[in-house]
Amino acid sequence: MTLNGWLQILVFAAAVLLVTKPMGLYILKVYDGTMRWLAPVERAIYRLGGVDPDEDQHWTRYAAGLLLFSAVSMLVTYAALRLQGHLPLNPFHRAGVTDRQAFETAASFTTNTDWQSYSGETTMSYLSQMTQLAFHNFASAAAGVAAAMALARGIARRSAGKIGNFWVDLVRGTLYLFLPFAFVLALLFAQQGVIQNFHPYVTATTLEGAKQVLAMGPVASQEAIKQLGTNGGGFFNANAAHPFENPTPWTNFLSMLAIFLVPAGLTYTFGRMVRRQKHGWALWSAMFVLFAAGVTTAYWAEAKGNPIHAAAGVDVAAGHGNPGGNMEGKEVRFGIATSALYATVTTDASCGAVNSVPDSYTPLGGMVPLVNIQLGELIFGGVGSGLYGMLVMAILTVFIAGLMVGRTPEYLGKKIQSREVRMAMLYVLIFPVVILLFTAASSVLPAGLKGLSNAGPHGLSEILYAFSSVTGNNGSAFAGLNGQSYYYNTLLGLGTLFGRFAMMVPALALGGFLAERKIVPATAGTFPVTSPLFVALLVGVILIVGALTFVPALALGPIVEHLLMNAGRLF
């Protein structure tokens, strides 16, 4: 580890802190209706869609609208990918995507996962990238923030029983939040050298005389919303390690900041909505503590390097002209510190973009991204999903605190009773059930084992990471698992759907139930949700829930692999 590496991490952390309040205030204005500079466009969309913007919906109607929109848009994308070979803006005449891969891709992008079992530059046409994948990058992000705002309204309102209008939230999030910020970020990316064109692919001659095809395309515009919407799908197979996609330290820094921008701001927005700004900062603090622990562990593990390499005479100590540590799978442009930071940020926020290969990390370094996902997509988390995931854990925390003192638990003036706890537990249990069942099946079935490129604990880690990633709507991969088969395309696609909607609907139900509760005044027995004690208890609940569900699987994968590495038995 070096001073320069720690300074890069500290500068990024400070930047996240600085943007939280202004971003939170902007988001609040977007969703409370005071941001109206595109009002004519907004009204036209409502008229075209037959939407009554003044309708306040019950949670069941809100959830039905979200599910209907997602289902229809997924079917449209599936059809467009299958028909890709007959559509324009296809300079290299890409054929239609196969049925199994079209299903997985349509499900993945609809759910904000963007898992890719294909190489983007050799599979997708420009039209598919721009009209289908980029559309979902906007729409799935806006739907996620809409769900978070619905739960927040349910907590903030006083016996209203309604949680807003899904169609209004979807339109406002797209028009006022993601479109303008993506436009500005795309310009910044293009200025730094991210390509943006419609040129045919270029054939270049290397210094050795070989021919190499360089992919072109509208990359800057796709990358901007990919990062802002915590989508993660790369235009290129190499994702953010590709120099056309992430050419400079500034694009790398802006990419990471864009990933955390909306999730961090939403904590401040929530504090303003419930009139408990200190509680918003308490949620932010819990997220930051978990982020700091993750990046510290990943940086330490990667900077320490592999003892087997050291025993073989490889210099793993950092020095002048030598980065030291474990540089396998990392871009020399970014080094160990920024690679570890990027891997932590992207898995904290369910983004899935990568500028290095987790498959080549040390066992503990690779375990950090895996654990980040398995904690539940809430360390800042995806746009929207991070907030509502953290709110579910906050409700469980006050429930546990209430049991400790023998009184009915309250959260921000709302009593937490049996049906609220059932929804919270349903949310918590769905996630590990899907991951562990699919992982267990794939670890023993021939179709699952066929996709492995590694045996032993590392092979288990590859399978576990894949199903954790899709169910957590992250989209990153260890890169050692071949997912291009009917078996994996089907299960991974189903994992994205379960991880998105089977968890989002209970969160909306929880918001609807809380919206019906009256706000009761705080008493001396009310558990304070703004104190360091609450932050510590919240972090503890998150870690305990993760430990109880995933530690046995982790012990058979990265933990065993770490012990074998230190015993000098990994090659």
C-alpha positions in Angstrom: 0.0 0.0 0.0 1.2 3.5 -0.8 0.5 7.0 0.3 -0.6 7.9 -3.2 -3.0 5.0 -3.2 -4.6 6.1 0.0 -4.8 9.7 -1.1 -6.8 8.6 -4.2 -9.2 6.8 -2.1 -9.6 9.7 0.4 -10.1 12.2 -2.4 -12.9 10.0 -3.8 -14.5 9.6 -0.4 -14.4 13.4 0.1 -16.0 14.0 -3.3 -18.9 11.6 -2.4 -19.5 13.6 0.8 -19.4 16.9 -1.0 -22.0 16.0 -3.6 -24.4 14.3 -1.2 -26.3 17.3 -0.1 -26.7 19.3 -3.4 -27.6 16.1 -5.2 -30.2 15.2 -2.5 -31.8 18.6 -2.7 -32.0 18.4 -6.5 -33.6 14.9 -6.3 -36.1 16.2 -3.7 -37.2 19.0 -6.1 -37.6 16.5 -9.0 -40.0 14.3 -7.1 -42.0 16.9 -5.2 -42.9 18.6 -8.4 -41.1 21.9 -8.0 -38.6 21.1 -10.8 -40.7 22.0 -13.8 -38.3 23.4 -16.5 -39.5 20.7 -18.9 -43.1 21.0 -17.9 -44.5 21.2 -21.5 -42.7 18.0 -22.4 -43.8 16.3 -19.2 -47.5 17.3 -19.8 -47.3 16.0 -23.4 -46.0 12.6 -22.2 -48.9 12.4 -19.7 -51.4 13.2 -22.4 -49.9 10.7 -24.8 -49.9 8.0 -22.2 -53.3 8.7 -20.8 -51.8 9.4 -17.4 -53.6 11.4 -14.7 -50.6 13.1 -12.9 -52.8 14.1 -10.0 -53.7 10.5 -9.2 -52.3 9.2 -5.9 -52.0 5.4 -6.1 -52.4 2.6 -3.6 -49.3 0.4 -3.3 -50.9 -2.4 -5.3 -51.7 -0.1 -8.2 -48.3 1.4 -8.0 -46.7 -2.0 -8.1 -48.9 -3.1 -10.9 -47.9 -0.2 -13.0 -44.2 -0.9 -12.4 -44.6 -4.6 -13.3 -46.6 -3.9 -16.4 -44.1 -1.3 -17.7 -41.2 -3.7 -17.0 -42.9 -6.7 -18.7 -43.9 -4.8 -21.8 -40.5 -3.1 -22.3 -38.8 -6.5 -21.7 -40.9 -8.1 -24.4 -40.1 -5.3 -26.8 -36.4 -5.7 -26.2 -36.6 -9.4 -26.7 -38.3 -9.0 -30.0 -35.8 -6.3 -31.2 -32.8 -8.4 -30.3 -34.2 -11.4 -32.1 -34.9 -9.3 -35.2 -31.6 -7.3 -35.0 -30.4 -8.7 -38.3 -33.3 -7.2 -40.2 -33.0 -3.7 -38.6 -30.9 -0.6 -39.6 -27.8 0.8 -38.0 -26.1 -2.5 -38.2 -22.9 -1.7 -40.1 -21.3 -5.2 -39.6 -24.5 -7.1 -40.2 -24.9 -8.6 -36.8 -27.3 -11.5 -36.8 -30.3 -11.7 -34.5 -29.5 -12.7 -31.0 -30.3 -16.3 -30.1 -33.5 -17.0 -28.2 -31.8 -18.0 -24.9 -29.4 -15.0 -25.0 -32.1 -12.6 -26.0 -34.2 -13.6 -23.0 -31.3 -13.3 -20.6 -30.2 -9.9 -22.1 -33.8 -8.5 -22.1 -34.3 -9.6 -18.5 -30.9 -8.4 -17.4 -31.3 -4.9 -18.8 -35.0 -4.5 -17.7 -33.9 -5.3 -14.1 -31.0 -2.8 -14.1 -28.6 -5.7 -13.9 -26.9 -5.6 -17.4 -25.3 -9.0 -17.0 -23.6 -9.8 -20.3 -22.7 -13.3 -21.5 -21.6 -11.9 -24.8 -19.1 -9.5 -26.2 -20.9 -6.2 -26.9 -18.9 -5.1 -29.9 -19.3 -8.4 -31.7 -22.9 -9.2 -30.9 -25.0 -6.0 -30.7 -25.7 -3.5 -33.5 -25.6 0.2 -33.0 -29.4 0.3 -33.0 -29.7 -2.4 -30.3 -27.2 -0.6 -28.1 -28.9 2.8 -28.5 -32.7 2.0 -28.7 -32.9 -1.1 -26.4 -30.0 -1.4 -24.0 -29.6 2.4 -23.4 -33.4 2.8 -23.1 -33.4 0.3 -20.2 -30.4 2.0 -18.7 -32.6 5.1 -18.3 -35.9 3.4 -17.6 -34.8 0.7 -15.1 -32.8 3.4 -13.2 -35.9 5.7 -13.1 -38.1 2.7 -11.9 -35.6 2.0 -9.1 -35.7 5.5 -7.8 -39.5 5.6 -8.2 -39.7 2.5 -5.9 -37.4 4.2 -3.3 -39.5 7.4 -3.4 -42.7 5.3 -2.9 -41.3 3.7 0.2 -40.0 7.0 1.5 -43.5 8.6 1.0 -45.1 5.7 2.9 -42.8 6.4 5.9 -43.2 10.1 5.7 -47.0 10.4 5.2 -49.6 10.6 7.9 -52.3 8.0 7.5 -52.5 8.7 3.8 -52.5 5.1 2.6 -51.1 6.2 -0.8 -47.5 6.3 -2.0 -47.6 8.4 -5.2 -48.0 7.8 -8.9 -45.6 5.4 -10.6 -46.0 6.9 -14.1 -45.3 10.4 -12.8 -42.2 9.2 -10.9 -41.0 7.3 -13.9 -41.3 10.4 -16.2 -39.8 12.9 -13.8 -36.9 10.7 -12.9 -36.1 10.2 -16.6 -36.7 13.8 -17.7 -35.2 15.8 -14.9 -32.7 13.5 -13.3 -31.1 11.0 -15.7 -31.3 12.7 -19.1 -29.7 16.0 -18.1 -27.0 14.5 -15.9 -26.2 11.8 -18.5 -26.0 14.5 -21.2 -23.4 16.5 -19.2 -21.4 13.5 -18.3 -21.3 12.2 -21.9 -19.8 15.6 -22.9 -17.2 15.3 -20.2 -16.4 11.7 -21.3 -16.1 12.7 -25.0 -13.8 15.6 -24.0 -11.6 13.1 -22.3 -11.4 10.9 -25.3 -14.3 8.4 -25.0 -15.3 7.7 -28.6 -18.7 8.8 -29.9 -19.4 8.0 -33.5 -21.3 5.9 -36.0 -18.3 4.9 -38.0 -17.8 1.4 -39.3 -15.2 -0.7 -37.4 -11.6 0.2 -38.3 -9.0 -2.4 -39.4 -5.5 -1.4 -38.1 -2.1 -3.0 -38.7 -0.1 -3.6 -35.6 3.7 -3.1 -35.2 4.1 -6.8 -35.7 2.2 -6.6 -39.0 -0.9 -8.4 -37.8 -4.4 -7.1 -38.6 -6.6 -5.9 -35.7 -10.3 -4.7 -35.8 -11.0 -1.7 -33.7 -14.6 -1.4 -32.7 -16.3 2.0 -33.1 -19.7 3.3 -31.9 -21.7 5.8 -29.8 -19.8 4.9 -26.6 -19.7 8.2 -24.5 -23.5 8.5 -24.5 -24.0 4.9 -23.5 -21.3 5.0 -20.8 -22.7 8.1 -19.1 -26.1 6.5 -18.3 -24.5 3.2 -17.6 -22.6 4.8 -14.7 -25.3 7.2 -13.5 -28.0 4.6 -13.6 -25.7 2.0 -11.9 -26.3 -0.3 -14.9 -22.8 -1.5 -15.7 -23.2 -3.2 -19.1 -20.2 -2.4 -21.2 -20.2 -1.3 -24.8 -17.0 -3.3 -25.1 -16.3 -6.8 -23.7 -13.4 -5.3 -21.7 -15.9 -2.9 -20.1 -14.2 0.0 -18.2 -10.8 -1.4 -18.8 -11.1 -0.6 -22.5 -9.2 2.6 -23.5 -12.1 3.7 -25.8 -14.5 3.4 -22.9 -12.3 4.6 -20.0 -9.2 6.3 -21.4 -7.9 8.6 -18.6 -7.7 8.9 -14.8 -10.4 11.6 -15.0 -12.9 9.4 -16.8 -12.1 6.7 -14.2 -12.8 9.1 -11.4 -15.9 10.6 -12.9 -17.2 7.1 -13.6 -16.9 6.1 -9.9 -18.4 9.4 -8.7 -21.3 9.0 -11.1 -22.0 5.5 -9.7 -22.4 6.9 -6.1 -24.0 10.2 -7.1 -27.7 9.4 -7.0 -27.6 6.7 -4.2 -25.7 9.0 -1.9 -28.0 11.9 -2.7 -31.1 9.8 -1.9 -30.1 9.5 1.7 -30.2 13.3 2.1 -33.5 13.4 0.1 -35.0 10.9 2.5 -33.9 12.9 5.5 -35.7 15.9 4.1 -38.8 14.0 3.3 -39.2 12.6 6.8 -38.0 15.9 8.4 -35.2 14.0 10.2 -32.1 15.2 8.4 -29.8 13.6 11.0 -31.4 10.2 10.3 -30.6 10.7 6.6 -27.0 11.3 7.5 -27.1 8.2 9.9 -28.1 6.0 6.9 -25.3 7.6 4.8 -22.8 6.9 7.7 -23.8 3.3 7.8 -23.3 3.0 4.1 -19.9 4.8 4.3 -18.6 2.6 7.1 -19.3 -0.6 5.1 -17.8 1.0 2.0 -14.6 2.0 3.9 -14.2 -1.5 5.3 -14.6 -3.0 1.9 -12.1 -0.8 0.1 -9.6 -1.1 2.9 -9.7 -4.9 2.8 -9.5 -5.1 -1.0 -6.6 -2.6 -1.2 -4.7 -4.4 1.5 -5.2 -7.8 0.0 -4.2 -6.8 -3.5 -1.3 -4.6 -2.4 0.0 -7.5 -0.3 0.1 -9.8 -3.3 0.3 -13.5 -3.6 2.8 -15.3 -1.3 3.3 -18.0 -3.9 4.6 -15.4 -6.3 6.9 -14.0 -3.7 8.2 -17.4 -2.9 9.0 -17.9 -6.6 11.1 -14.7 -6.6 8.6 -12.2 -7.9 9.0 -8.8 -6.3 5.6 -8.0 -4.7 6.9 -5.0 -2.7 6.0 -1.6 -4.1 8.9 0.6 -5.0 10.2 3.0 -7.7 9.0 1.7 -11.0 7.4 -1.3 -9.5 3.7 -1.3 -8.3 4.2 -4.4 -6.3 1.3 -6.5 -5.0 -1.0 -8.4 -7.3 -1.2 -6.7 -10.7 -2.7 -9.6 -12.5 -5.9 -8.7 -14.3 -5.4 -4.9 -13.7 -4.7 -2.0 -16.0 -1.3 -0.4 -15.5 -3.1 2.9 -16.2 -5.0 2.6 -13.0 -2.9 0.5 -10.7 -3.8 -1.5 -7.6 -5.4 1.3 -5.4 -7.8 2.6 -8.1 -8.6 -0.9 -9.3 -9.5 -2.0 -5.8 -11.5 1.2 -5.3 -13.4 0.7 -8.5 -14.2 -2.9 -7.7 -15.5 -1.9 -4.3 -17.6 1.0 -5.6 -19.2 -0.9 -8.5 -20.2 -3.8 -6.2 -21.3 -1.5 -3.4 -23.7 0.2 -5.8 -24.9 -2.8 -7.9 -23.4 -1.2 -11.0 -21.3 -4.1 -12.4 -18.9 -1.9 -14.5 -15.3 -3.1 -14.0 -11.9 -1.8 -14.8 -10.1 -4.9 -13.7 -10.9 -8.7 -13.6 -12.1 -9.9 -10.2 -11.3 -13.5 -11.2 -7.6 -12.5 -11.0 -7.8 -10.9 -7.6 -6.4 -12.6 -4.5 -9.0 -14.7 -2.7 -9.7 -12.1 0.0 -9.5 -9.3 -2.6 -12.0 -11.1 -4.8 -14.2 -11.9 -1.8 -14.8 -8.1 -1.1 -16.9 -7.5 -4.3 -18.7 -10.8 -3.6 -19.6 -9.9 0.0 -20.6 -6.3 -1.1 -23.2 -7.8 -3.3 -24.3 -10.4 -0.8 -25.0 -7.8 1.9 -28.0 -6.9 -0.2 -27.3 -4.1 -2.6 -27.4 -1.4 0.0 -23.9 0.0 0.5 -25.1 3.1 -1.3 -26.6 0.5 -3.6 -28.2 0.8 -7.0 -30.2 3.9 -7.8 -33.2 3.6 -5.6 -32.7 0.0 -4.6 -29.8 1.0 -2.3 -32.1 3.3 -0.3 -35.1 1.0 -0.1 -32.8 -1.9 0.8 -31.2 0.2 3.6 -34.6 1.3 4.8 -35.7 -2.3 5.1 -32.7 -3.1 7.2 -33.3 0.0 9.3 -36.8 -1.2 10.1 -35.4 -4.6 11.1 -32.9 -2.8 13.3 -35.5 -0.9 15.2 -37.6 -4.1 15.4 -34.7 -5.9 17.1 -34.0 -2.9 19.3 -37.7 -2.9 20.4 -37.5 -6.6 21.3 -34.5 -5.9 23.4 -36.4 -3.4 25.6 -39.7 -5.2 25.5 -41.8 -2.6 23.7 -43.5 -2.2 20.3 -40.9 -1.0 17.9 -41.3 2.4 16.2 -39.6 3.8 13.1 -39.8 7.6 12.6 -43.1 7.7 14.5 -44.7 4.6 12.7 -45.3 1.5 14.8 -43.8 -1.6 13.3 -46.2 -4.5 13.6 -46.5 -8.1 12.2 -47.3 -7.4 8.6 -44.5 -4.9 8.2 -42.0 -7.4 9.7 -43.3 -10.1 7.4 -42.7 -7.9 4.3 -39.2 -7.0 5.6 -38.3 -10.6 6.2 -39.7 -11.7 2.8 -37.4 -9.0 1.3 -34.4 -10.3 3.2 -35.0 -14.1 2.6 -35.8 -14.1 -1.1 -32.2 -12.9 -1.9 -30.2 -15.7 -0.3 -32.7 -18.4 -1.2 -32.4 -17.7 -5.0 -28.6 -17.3 -4.8 -27.9 -20.4 -2.8 -30.4 -22.7 -4.5 -29.1 -21.8 -8.0 -25.5 -22.1 -6.8 -26.0 -25.5 -5.2 -27.7 -26.8 -8.3 -25.0 -25.5 -10.6 -22.3 -27.0 -8.4 -23.5 -30.6 -9.0 -25.4 -30.6 -12.3 -23.4 -31.5 -15.4 -24.8 -28.4 -17.2 -23.6 -26.1 -14.4 -20.1 -27.7 -14.1 -19.6 -27.6 -17.9 -19.3 -23.8 -17.8 -16.4 -23.8 -15.3 -12.9 -23.0 -16.3 -11.5 -23.7 -12.8 -12.1 -26.6 -10.4 -12.1 -26.5 -6.6 -12.9 -23.5 -4.4 -12.2 -21.0 -7.1 -14.7 -22.7 -9.4 -17.3 -22.5 -6.6 -16.5 -18.8 -6.2 -17.2 -18.3 -9.9 -20.6 -19.9 -9.7 -21.5 -18.2 -6.4 -20.4 -14.8 -7.7 -22.4 -15.2 -10.9 -25.7 -15.9 -9.1 -25.0 -13.3 -6.4 -24.3 -10.8 -9.2 -27.5 -11.4 -11.2 -29.8 -11.7 -8.1 -28.2 -8.6 -6.6 -28.8 -6.9 -10.0 -25.1 -6.1 -10.2 -24.0 -7.6 -13.5 -20.3 -7.9 -12.9 -18.6 -11.3 -13.2 -15.5 -13.2 -12.1 -15.0 -13.8 -15.8 -14.0 -17.4 -15.4 -17.5 -18.9 -16.0 -18.8 -19.5 -19.5 -22.4 -18.4 -19.3 -23.3 -18.9 -22.9 -25.5 -22.0 -22.6 -29.2 -22.7 -22.4 -28.7 -23.7 -18.7 -26.9 -20.5 -17.6 -28.7 -18.1 -19.9 -32.0 -19.4 -18.4 -31.0 -19.5 -14.7 -29.1 -16.2 -14.8 -32.0 -14.5 -16.6 -34.4 -15.8 -14.0 -32.1 -14.7 -11.2 -32.2 -11.1 -12.4 -36.0 -11.1 -12.4 -36.3 -12.7 -9.0 -33.7 -10.3 -7.6 -35.5 -7.2 -8.9 -39.2 -7.8 -8.7 -39.5 -10.4 -5.9 -37.7 -7.9 -3.7 -39.1 -4.7 -5.0 -42.8 -5.6 -4.5 -42.4 -6.4 -0.8 -40.6 -3.0 -0.4 -43.6 -1.3 -2.1 -46.0 -3.2 0.1 -44.0 -2.1 3.2 -44.4 1.5 2.0 -48.1 1.0 1.5 -48.6 -0.5 5.0 -46.6 2.2 6.7 -48.5 4.9 4.8 -51.6 3.7 6.6 -50.1 4.1 10.0 -50.6 7.1 12.1 -47.6 9.0 13.3 -47.2 8.7 17.1 -45.2 11.1 19.2 -41.8 10.0 20.4 -41.4 9.0 24.1 -38.6 8.3 26.4 -38.7 4.7 25.3 -38.4 5.5 21.6 -35.2 4.2 20.1 -33.2 7.1 18.6 -32.4 6.6 14.9 -29.9 9.5 14.6 -27.2 8.4 17.1 -23.9 6.6 16.6 -25.5 3.7 18.5 -28.1 3.3 15.8 -25.5 3.4 13.1 -23.5 0.7 14.9 -26.5 -1.5 15.4 -27.6 -1.0 11.8 -24.2 -2.1 10.5 -24.2 -5.0 12.9 -27.6 -6.2 11.7 -26.5 -6.0 8.1 -23.3 -8.0 8.7 -25.1 -10.6 10.9 -27.8 -11.2 8.3 -25.1 -11.6 5.6 -22.9 -13.8 7.9 -25.8 -16.1 8.8 -26.7 -16.7 5.2 -23.5 -16.7 3.2 -20.5 -17.5 5.4 -20.9 -21.3 4.9 -20.7 -20.8 1.1 -17.9 -18.3 1.4 -16.0 -20.7 3.7 -16.0 -23.3 0.9 -15.0 -20.8 -1.7 -12.7 -17.8 -1.2 -11.8 -18.5 2.4 -10.6 -22.0 1.7 -8.8 -20.6 -1.4 -7.0 -18.0 0.8 -5.9 -20.7 3.2 -4.6 -22.8 0.4 -2.8 -19.8 -1.1 -1.0 -19.1 2.2 0.0 -22.8 2.4 1.6 -22.4 -1.0 -0.7 -24.8 -2.8 -2.4 -22.6 -5.4 -0.9 -22.4 -8.9 
